[in-house]
Amino acid sequence: MNILLLADEEQPGLWDFFQKEKLDGIDLILSCGDLKAAYLEFLVTMARCPLLYVHGNHDGIYSRHAPEGCQNIDGRIYDFHGLRILGLGGSRCYSGGPHQYTEKEMRARIRKLTPRIAMMNGFDLLLTHTPPEDCGDLPDLAHRGFSCFNTLLDQWKPRYMVHGHIHASYTAGMEAVRRHASGTKIINACGSYVLSIPADHYPEKGHTGSFLYDLYTQFKNR
């Protein structure tokens, strides 16, 4: 499965100077936030594949004009052909704006999702706007990561986490890909990044190992 990851900065080759070949072979598009609704609408039309997104801290405008044709999975788990994607958008609360959370508030969001995570026997990819604390974040409050993301990764050990928020220009030379202590591969998607996921890195749809969820999936697909 080939996934186009996006965050924070519109890419000329996907927008102003569109190059269709950049979308060849793409099965899914994931946005980590802080992108124009028109940009996402253009890409979902040209790619002809689903586009899922979470909110960034500058996406308050989505309340008036959400990206049409795209699916908001912020605060949800989305099953894409067996790949279980958990969406948790937003940043640390630094100005009181929309999609900003304290550590306590983000922890509460995760706690609310825990029964669903357990029912689906975990998740394979964590889609966020902000990185975990001390793993690709910055010391200022606006760009500090969430400690509870570390707890989430340690508990469920998904193969992948994708985030934005930390622009390459903020930290020259910072690696876009790093490995978390849990074993999770963490990708900073600022700009764009193509992630290729082998089929054996996620369960076949309806075969998660959770009796209740697999039964539900099989019944739903009849």
Helices and strands as residue ranges (DSSP letters): E 2-7, G 12-14, G 20-23, E 28-31, H 37-47, E 51-53, G 60-63, E 71-72, E 76-80, E 83-88, E 91-92, E 100-101, H 103-119, E 125-128, G 141-143, H 147-156, E 160-163, G 168-170, E 177-179, E 185-188, E 191-196, G 199-201, H 211-220
